[in-house]
Amino acid sequence: MAPNRPLFHRPDRHYVAGHRVTLLKNGREAYPAMLSAINAARRQVLLEMYWFDSGRIGRRIALALAAAARRGVEVALLYDSLGSVEAEGEMFAALRAAGVHVVEFNPIAPWRERFNLEKLSRRDHRKILVVDGQVGFTGGINISDLWLPEEEGGEGWRDDMVRVEGPAVGGFVEIFRRTWRREGGHRLKQLAPAPKDVPMAGAQSVRVLGEAFARHRREIVRAYLFHIYKATERVWIANSYFVPDGVVLRALVRAARRGVDVRVLVPGRSDVLVVQLASRAIYDKLLAAGVRLFEWQGNVLHSKTAVIDGNWSTIGTFNLDYRSLRSNLEVNVTILDARFGAVMEQSYLSDLENSIEVAPRAKTLVTLPGRMLENTLYRFRKLL
């Protein structure tokens, strides 16, 4: 696919300058920052979360949300019914009793009149926190003890979140509002924008990309493809469920063949084994083209990040798989800034120190049934 096709025309537009962006590694850094923002809220807290569990960290965040509501802050929580299926209903009932506005996305309720089985696979996979319309968070981290540090009783999953200050936070707000309204949420306060004489938060240029079910579909993958095809030096990707379609595969292969340093970091141990096996079906093709593959050796890698040519970075909820491309609501923040790109590259190199590079697999080392299973799962990746 040539890079001048319509698919690649517009992704670099609409970047807004004047931001301060902070990378938050793992729950160890992300949860305290999120709790601090909620505790400091004065007017509004918007939280959209795929997986809001009722364990240790879930209860801590729920208490912070309830406390904010009791002091007069408008608090709106939108959680996915499937992602949060194991959460105790009592926690959400207590939040409602405290004055939090709670909406369940796409409830699994066959007894309801408008229940549509065909739409059951449509999930809200986003992780968004917005406080007072000024500070926004997104990334791969859900609210679950799996992301807590091991010394706090968690499993220490490897993941990234980003904290954004600046005008692009309004993009998070708009994405949240669209889904909130569609799911029947009450009318939210429209916070006034910051006065023009207020100093900018920082120097970084930011754009928020949101995947919806109809409008804005494919925004995130278009941005990926545009920058992969533009790349002249480095394409470094970390992705927890790396089962890309042919368009993304071709872009990576062509980048590697023209001499770009293409690296992909994936889990060595995944929480979804069938996805990991499907991912391995494309290893040989990527390796033959010169793409370097690495498998993370710590606890589960759940990141969805990329840094290209040290200047364009993205962090969010978007996996390079069929569900993110076709079925889920997703959100990514993209940053044009060499200094932040350097932070991302240093983090990536640090992760590679705890990873093993994948070598070309000799046919004798992988059994024929094993290869057949991998290839079959990849062919049926739409169902994974």
C-alpha positions, 0 to 999 in steps of 0.5 A, spaced: 500 500 500 502 506 497 503 512 503 499 517 498 493 513 499 487 517 502 488 512 508 494 516 510 492 523 508 490 527 515 493 524 521 498 529 522 493 535 523 489 537 529 495 537 534 495 542 539 501 545 542 501 547 550 501 541 554 505 538 559 505 530 558 508 525 564 509 518 562 507 513 568 510 506 568 505 501 572 500 501 577 506 504 582 506 510 579 499 511 575 494 509 581 497 515 586 497 520 580 490 518 579 488 518 586 491 525 587 488 528 581 481 525 584 482 528 591 484 535 588 478 535 584 473 541 585 468 541 579 468 535 575 471 528 575 469 523 569 472 516 569 471 511 563 474 504 565 473 498 561 475 494 568 473 497 574 474 491 579 472 491 587 479 489 590 484 493 594 485 499 588 478 499 586 475 500 593 480 506 594 478 509 588 471 508 589 472 511 596 476 517 593 470 518 588 465 518 593 468 523 597 469 527 591 461 527 590 460 528 597 464 535 597 460 537 591 464 535 585 460 532 579 462 525 579 460 521 573 463 513 572 462 509 566 464 502 566 464 496 561 459 491 563 463 485 561 470 488 563 467 489 570 463 483 570 466 480 576 466 487 580 461 487 586 455 490 585 455 493 592 461 497 590 457 501 585 450 501 589 455 505 594 457 510 589 450 511 587 448 512 594 454 517 595 452 521 589 456 519 583 452 518 577 454 511 574 452 508 568 454 501 565 456 500 558 452 495 554 449 491 559 449 483 559 441 483 560 438 478 555 431 480 559 431 487 557 427 489 551 432 492 547 438 487 548 441 485 542 446 479 542 449 482 535 452 488 539 454 484 545 461 484 542 461 491 542 465 493 548 468 500 551 475 498 552 477 505 554 481 507 560 480 515 561 480 519 567 479 527 566 479 532 572 476 539 572 477 539 564 484 540 565 488 534 567 487 527 563 489 520 564 489 514 559 493 508 557 493 501 558 492 500 566 485 498 568 483 499 575 484 492 578 489 489 583 493 485 577 496 492 576 498 493 583 505 492 585 507 485 588 508 488 595 501 491 595 498 484 594 498 485 586 501 482 581 505 488 578 503 487 571 507 491 566 503 497 563 503 505 561 499 511 563 500 518 561 498 524 564 496 530 560 495 537 562 493 542 557 487 544 552 487 537 548 484 534 555 478 537 552 478 531 547 478 526 552 472 530 555 468 530 548 470 522 547 467 521 554 460 525 553 459 522 546 459 515 549 455 517 556 450 521 552 449 514 548 448 510 554 443 514 557 447 518 562 444 525 565 446 531 562 453 533 565 456 540 566 459 544 561 466 547 564 468 553 561 474 553 557 481 556 561 481 564 559 486 565 554 491 569 559 492 563 563 499 560 561 500 554 557 501 548 561 508 546 557 511 546 550 508 539 547 504 538 542 498 533 543 492 530 539 487 525 542 484 520 538 478 516 539 475 510 536 467 509 536 463 504 532 461 509 526 464 515 526 472 516 527 473 509 526 480 507 524 483 514 527 488 510 531 490 505 526 491 511 520 496 514 525 500 508 526 500 507 519 502 514 517 508 514 521 510 507 520 510 509 512 514 516 514 519 513 519 526 513 517 530 511 523 526 507 528 519 504 529 519 501 536 512 498 538 510 495 545 503 491 544 500 486 549 495 483 544 499 483 537 495 480 532 495 485 526 492 485 520 495 485 513 495 492 512 499 493 519 504 487 517 505 490 510 507 497 513 512 494 518 515 489 513 516 495 508 519 499 513 524 494 516 526 492 508 528 499 507 532 499 513 528 502 519 530 499 525 523 496 527 522 492 534 516 489 537 515 488 544 510 482 546 508 478 552 513 472 553 507 470 558 500 472 556 494 472 560 490 470 553 494 464 551 490 463 544 492 470 542 499 469 544 499 463 539 496 467 534 501 472 534 507 467 533 504 465 527 506 471 524 513 471 527 517 468 521 514 473 516 516 479 520 523 476 522 525 474 515 523 482 513 528 484 518 523 486 524 526 484 531 521 481 536 522 481 543 518 477 549 517 480 555 520 476 561 517 479 567 509 479 569 504 480 564 506 485 559 499 489 558 502 496 554 500 499 548 505 504 546 509 506 540 515 511 539 517 512 532 523 516 530 524 519 537 519 524 535 512 521 535 509 517 541 502 514 542 500 511 549 493 508 550 488 502 550 489 500 542 491 493 541 494 492 534 488 486 533 481 485 530 477 487 536 481 494 537 480 495 530 473 493 529 469 492 535 471 496 541 471 503 543 478 505 544 482 512 545 490 513 544 493 520 546 499 522 541 505 526 542 509 530 537 515 532 541 522 529 541 524 530 549 518 526 550 520 521 545 526 520 548 523 519 555 519 513 551 525 510 548 529 510 554 523 506 557 523 502 551 530 500 552 529 499 559 524 494 558 528 490 553 533 489 558 528 484 561 526 481 555 529 476 550 530 477 543 526 472 538 530 468 534 528 465 527 525 458 529 528 452 525 522 448 523 525 442 527 523 446 533 516 447 532 512 441 531 507 441 525 501 441 529 504 447 533 504 451 527 498 449 524 494 451 531 498 458 530 496 459 523 489 457 525 488 461 530 491 467 526 486 466 521 480 466 526 483 472 529 476 476 528 474 471 534 479 472 539 
